[in-house]
Amino acid sequence: MIKVSQVAQSVQAQQVQRKGRKTETTPAKQAGDKVEISSEAKKLQDTSNLNSIAAKTVKDTPDVREDKITEIREKINEGFYDQDNIATVLADKLLKEFGI
């Protein structure tokens, strides 16, 4: 069992040892900090910038593309979709799209 007096003596001894040590001073002339960015980090930054641009482009693109709607309406009015092969091509594309 450790007595309180032994702990107090140990603490006092540590304090005396600390007072006896010389403190190191930092040199007056310090070198400036230097940061180097790895090529991987630069690539990640470029990718992040591209993602931001892509996200903004998607956000700014309207949900309804009036130009496509107009184009399809014109084709319907001209009878383009009345051709027999159009239905077959469309059906094939839908089946392929849904993996059937």
C-alpha positions, 0 to 999 in steps of 0.5 A: 500500500502506498502512503500519501507521503510517498506520493507527495515525495514523488511529486516533489521530486518530479517538480525539482527535476523539471526545474533543473531542465533547460527549456529548448527555445525555438530558433528565431528564424523559422522555415515557412510551412510548405504544403504539397498536393499529391497528383491523386488529390489534384485528380480528385479535385478535378473530378469534384469540379466536374461533378459540380458542373455536371450536377449544375447542368442537370439541375438547370436542364428543364424536366420537359424538353419542348424541342423534343416534344415539338419534333415528335408531334411533327413526326406524328402529324406527318405520319412517320410513326404510321409505318409498319416497321416503326412499331416493330423497331419500337417494340424491340427497343422496349423489350431490349431496354427492359431485358425481356 
